[in-house]
Amino acid sequence: MRLVRLIANLGYGTRKDVAWMFREGRITDPDGDVLYADDKVEHAQIRIDGEPLDPPAGIVLMMHKPLGVTCSRKDTGRVVYDLLPPRYRARTPALSTVGRLDRDTSGLLLFTDDGALLHRIISPRAQIAKVYEATLAQDLRGDEQALFASGTLMLESETTPLLPAQLDVLGPRHARLILTEGRYHQARRMFAATGNHVETLQRTAVGDLNLKGLDAGAWRQLASSEISLIFGSQPADR
């Protein structure tokens, strides 16, 4: 792939913009020597204004999504892409969220430009565990664990019961919920079905990949060993 196309696909600008960057001498190798558009050079050896080139296609990012931010490219308020460098929104192939968290839910959110991986993660057949912690408006009544694990709970306006889910009681109004499917607002609707209301909700893990060490609003690229953690656990293992 010609360097102009490579760099443009990473969102640094149009091909015309990138060609101009070459002419200005802004694209160099690690030693500061100017590169030219027809040079053959490894991705890791390219610098723009002295900074390493963004990762190539096939990346996976994890973000600690804060409250009040929408998993959307276009919204009247803040969106998750506002927390990334602006060029990440312009990458080709596109960088997409892996599933969604609603505006009032915080926690672990994944992004990837690998369509096959995205579909592998969100496929209902994968049954990847998603772990949530919830604080509730009322005390747990005591039968939620059995109800959620039964595989018979039917949400309002749905025709298929939920798959069994694991509930760990952490306090009178504090619970951990482990789901292996991703229906619309599922965690909130499950507690609503028991007459309760979720006040705060955070996704803390996907598979064996957890949120520890990542502050709200922060993000980072995952190593291949971390990506494998997404597929590494089932609810019974926790």
Secondary structure, 3 states (H helix, E strand, C coil): CCHHHHHHHCCCCCHHHHHHHHHCCCEECCCCCECCCCCCCCHHHCEECCEECCCCCCCEEEEEECCCCECCCCCCCCEHHHHCCHHHHHCCCCCEECCCCCCCEEEEEEEECCHHHHHHHHCCCCCCCEEEEEEECCCCCCCHHHHHHCCCCCCCCCCCCCCCCEEEEEECCEEEEEECCCCCCHHHHHHHCCCCCEEEEEEEEECCEECCCCCCCCEEECCHHHHHHCCCCCHHHC
